[in-house]
Amino acid sequence: MKKLATGTLLLLVSSSAFATAPGGGGCGWGNALFEGQSGPAPHILGATTNNTSGNNTFGMTTGTNGCDVSGKLGYSGKSMLASVMDEFSEDAAKGHGEALTAVSVAMGVQPADRAKFAQLTHDNFNTIFPNQDVTADQVYSSLQQVMKTDAQLSKYAI
Amino acid sequence: MNINLFRWLRAAIFCPLYLSSFTPYVIAATSAATIENDAVLPAQLISVASSKQLWLKQEWLNLLHYKGYDNEASSPVDDPRFFNASSGKTNPQQELLASLQAFYQNVTDEPDTHPQCRFVARLHWLQKQLPEHLTQLPAVNCPSYIEWRKQVPGHKASLIFPAYHLNSPSSMFGHTLLRIDPVDDEANSTWLSMAVNFGANIQASDNSLSFAIKGLAGGYSGTFIVTPYYKKIKEYNREENRDIWEYPLNLTPAETERMVQHLWELKDINFDYYFFDENCSYRLLELLEVARPELKLSNQFGLTAIPVDTVRSIDNADLITDTLYRPSQATNINFLLAQLNPSQKNLVLRISRDANLIQSAEFKQITPSTQNTMLDAAYRYLRFQQYDEGRSDANAKNSFMLLQAINKVDNFQSPEAGFSEYQKPQKGHLSKRLKITAGNSNIKNTKANVDTNREFAELQFRMSFHSLEDNISGFLEGAQINIGSISARAYQDEVQLQQLDFVDIFSISPKNQFFQPLSWRVYTGLEQQLINGREHLTGHVSGGAGVAYEPWSRGYFYVLATARLETNSQFTRLLEPALGASGGLLQHFSFGTAQLELNAEQFLNEESRQRIKFIQNIPLARNHAVQLSINYQRQRNELNRYESSDAQLSYHYFFH
């Protein structure tokens, strides 16, 4: 009875819920602050569904921004940054936070150097994020430049 | 609107759906056909395994997800690739013997497909059981598995419970997933841990009808999906504004290792999927049973596996060591706003529309620490809006200006919302409810001035889940979702079906200058209705939409415009429509919850009703409460005028 009852409800409320196919399952972050991140605009389903074909459903690839499944194993700093750029920019502005830590880990920054990494991104926020239309590529490249000028962190710059 | 409908729908069935582009696999390509190979087994291997009756061991039954033993065994895995014997789905013994055989298969140039690489946990367990006899195995290198384990090291695990989301009480069923952490994830980054999710695969071509039917009847398959945890944080905390509860588990590294090995066996494997019982939460229980075979979790759930109930069963099994909390963006915004006075809140709103206002004298005269709170609130509010509405240039520009301002502050503190003990979802009342009521009702014919007084007793059973006035600990305020409730009432001279609710959902979401959610109600079922001086069993579909406000803490005023479609033996038309209004006050006190509600409805056939109800619920303990309710109703049509009133005293018992 319960299944039937709830089925009725589902029927009542679900009309047209599936009318729109996703722009690309899990691809892109349509709601980022920075222009460079924005993906296919109306993510009707994109945010709430995943594409179940292939290895990207099993933690096999970086997953990164959801579009890039070509990246092989391991988080690269760049793909991680692209994935969480919204959160990363907020943490960089504040000088602390989990997105900042995650990006530093993905870039291979050792625990002893992470406070310095946070400090550096905080102090160079305006260089790394010059405007709201900057792309992830540009942010990554500026971050590399800034790290190269730092004695403690230059060893992590590529 | 589509977004909301979809979120609602998805939440209503507990679990995530994976929009799938996959095509159904081709049966028999890999499994049954390959096991009857000619590999030579060591002498005695089969006879020792048989004499030990290893297929009866709980570990083996768990690894194959069998329910029942021997002839009654059946695995919910709906995928021949998971079995080595053609009868594997129902025969633990044949499957075990065929697996032993399969491990001796010749190694091809695709080592990843070798049974040793695909059934890592099985092999590991059987080697422990048969150390002397499961020997001389062909050496296989498993490149994909080895690579995968670099991503999913597996040292410990947490149970993750994303709770409700804003104005979607149906999601109060929540969802559960597991997180697999490496050593020292706190020092490194929990964001980079892996989340393990079980969900249904839906097809883009499915329409809502086939979706509902298949979901209930088992027409969908479900698979496990492993994704980085930060994606889940973004999905729940930011996109859906659901708080996330994290429960570190006391699984040992060896137990976690066993679970991760088994997870690999489940890669791309299809299970039967049912919304209510064999859902996301249920499958996680099975994973935990693989990790720790002596656990008895999944057999506690028959008809439904409501996520929060599974959290409780895991808690009861003493697996949970701690409760951690990741507030959603909306929760954090409310937390910050609560620290501000009305004019400061107003300024936050204006700053979010024009960030240049942070240069104004009005802003600059505020103390620095409050300024920080306002910057943080305005920035977070912009992010909230952008997740809701999509990127706009104005939002991006204002957000960026606020980030620059935040960046100028030395050591910017950004505190987040915490939680009170009583909010822990696992500490809330259980999901099923029994209600025993004694009452007195009075029906008065106002024209003839005749009244009838009757005493009654009533018994109600509710399948799930939570009413507005129920014990609020662990639940979302203003969110009611009841599915499947039935009650019978006994008067001195008769017993009647009093009410049968299929669905009763009521969302009271307070509006303020920052958030403008809709408050709404939908309910349908059968109920006794006073018409022409007597109660008549009436079928109805009722609903309403409107607004709610929270003028003071934990007090909610609401007003809804309502509509109703009714059928009963007294009306001439088969379906009689009505319009109406409903308004009330819901107030949570420290000692319980009170609700006062006024309803009026006018039918097309001149029938009109006005109702007032008052409820006071007093929790006695987590799963016990008493409730007083007083109802008054006036019913009129062209012929008659009646009034009825009743007073009821109930005892509520919640159970699993």
Chai-1 contact restraints between the chains, C-beta under 6 A:
chainA,res_idxA,chainB,res_idxB,connection_type,confidence,min_distance_angstrom,max_distance_angstrom,comment,restraint_id
A,K2,B,M463,contact,1.0,0.0,6.0,A-B,restraint_1
A,K2,B,G484,contact,1.0,0.0,6.0,A-B,restraint_2
A,K3,B,L216,contact,1.0,0.0,6.0,A-B,restraint_3
A,A5,B,G484,contact,1.0,0.0,6.0,A-B,restraint_4
A,A5,B,F502,contact,1.0,0.0,6.0,A-B,restraint_5
A,T6,B,I483,contact,1.0,0.0,6.0,A-B,restraint_6
A,G7,B,A212,contact,1.0,0.0,6.0,A-B,restraint_7
A,G7,B,L216,contact,1.0,0.0,6.0,A-B,restraint_8
A,L9,B,V503,contact,1.0,0.0,6.0,A-B,restraint_9
A,L10,B,A212,contact,1.0,0.0,6.0,A-B,restraint_10
A,L11,B,A212,contact,1.0,0.0,6.0,A-B,restraint_11
A,S14,B,L9,contact,1.0,0.0,6.0,A-B,restraint_12
A,S14,B,S208,contact,1.0,0.0,6.0,A-B,restraint_13
A,S15,B,S208,contact,1.0,0.0,6.0,A-B,restraint_14
A,A17,B,L5,contact,1.0,0.0,6.0,A-B,restraint_15
A,A17,B,F6,contact,1.0,0.0,6.0,A-B,restraint_16
A,A17,B,L9,contact,1.0,0.0,6.0,A-B,restraint_17
A,A17,B,S208,contact,1.0,0.0,6.0,A-B,restraint_18
A,T20,B,N2,contact,1.0,0.0,6.0,A-B,restraint_19
A,A21,B,A204,contact,1.0,0.0,6.0,A-B,restraint_20
A,P22,B,L19,contact,1.0,0.0,6.0,A-B,restraint_21
A,G25,B,L19,contact,1.0,0.0,6.0,A-B,restraint_22
A,N31,B,Q386,contact,1.0,0.0,6.0,A-B,restraint_23
A,N31,B,Y387,contact,1.0,0.0,6.0,A-B,restraint_24
A,L33,B,A396,contact,1.0,0.0,6.0,A-B,restraint_25
A,L33,B,S399,contact,1.0,0.0,6.0,A-B,restraint_26
A,S38,B,R391,contact,1.0,0.0,6.0,A-B,restraint_27
A,I44,B,N2,contact,1.0,0.0,6.0,A-B,restraint_28
A,I44,B,I3,contact,1.0,0.0,6.0,A-B,restraint_29
A,L45,B,L19,contact,1.0,0.0,6.0,A-B,restraint_30
A,A47,B,E239,contact,1.0,0.0,6.0,A-B,restraint_31
A,T48,B,R10,contact,1.0,0.0,6.0,A-B,restraint_32
A,T49,B,Y18,contact,1.0,0.0,6.0,A-B,restraint_33
A,T49,B,L19,contact,1.0,0.0,6.0,A-B,restraint_34
A,N50,B,Y18,contact,1.0,0.0,6.0,A-B,restraint_35
A,N50,B,I225,contact,1.0,0.0,6.0,A-B,restraint_36
A,N51,B,S21,contact,1.0,0.0,6.0,A-B,restraint_37
A,T52,B,Y18,contact,1.0,0.0,6.0,A-B,restraint_38
A,T52,B,S20,contact,1.0,0.0,6.0,A-B,restraint_39
A,T52,B,F22,contact,1.0,0.0,6.0,A-B,restraint_40
A,T52,B,N201,contact,1.0,0.0,6.0,A-B,restraint_41
A,S53,B,S21,contact,1.0,0.0,6.0,A-B,restraint_42
A,S53,B,F22,contact,1.0,0.0,6.0,A-B,restraint_43
A,T57,B,I225,contact,1.0,0.0,6.0,A-B,restraint_44
A,F58,B,V226,contact,1.0,0.0,6.0,A-B,restraint_45
A,F58,B,K267,contact,1.0,0.0,6.0,A-B,restraint_46
A,G59,B,Q151,contact,1.0,0.0,6.0,A-B,restraint_47
A,G59,B,V152,contact,1.0,0.0,6.0,A-B,restraint_48
A,G59,B,M194,contact,1.0,0.0,6.0,A-B,restraint_49
A,G59,B,V226,contact,1.0,0.0,6.0,A-B,restraint_50
A,M60,B,W148,contact,1.0,0.0,6.0,A-B,restraint_51
A,G63,B,P228,contact,1.0,0.0,6.0,A-B,restraint_52
A,L73,B,E147,contact,1.0,0.0,6.0,A-B,restraint_53
A,A93,B,L403,contact,1.0,0.0,6.0,A-B,restraint_54
A,A93,B,I406,contact,1.0,0.0,6.0,A-B,restraint_55
A,A93,B,N407,contact,1.0,0.0,6.0,A-B,restraint_56
A,K94,B,I406,contact,1.0,0.0,6.0,A-B,restraint_57
A,K94,B,F412,contact,1.0,0.0,6.0,A-B,restraint_58
A,K94,B,S414,contact,1.0,0.0,6.0,A-B,restraint_59
A,E98,B,W191,contact,1.0,0.0,6.0,A-B,restraint_60
A,T101,B,S189,contact,1.0,0.0,6.0,A-B,restraint_61
A,A102,B,S189,contact,1.0,0.0,6.0,A-B,restraint_62
A,A102,B,W191,contact,1.0,0.0,6.0,A-B,restraint_63
A,A102,B,L192,contact,1.0,0.0,6.0,A-B,restraint_64
A,V105,B,N188,contact,1.0,0.0,6.0,A-B,restraint_65
A,V105,B,S189,contact,1.0,0.0,6.0,A-B,restraint_66
A,F125,B,N407,contact,1.0,0.0,6.0,A-B,restraint_67
A,Q132,B,A396,contact,1.0,0.0,6.0,A-B,restraint_68
A,Q132,B,K397,contact,1.0,0.0,6.0,A-B,restraint_69
A,Q132,B,F400,contact,1.0,0.0,6.0,A-B,restraint_70
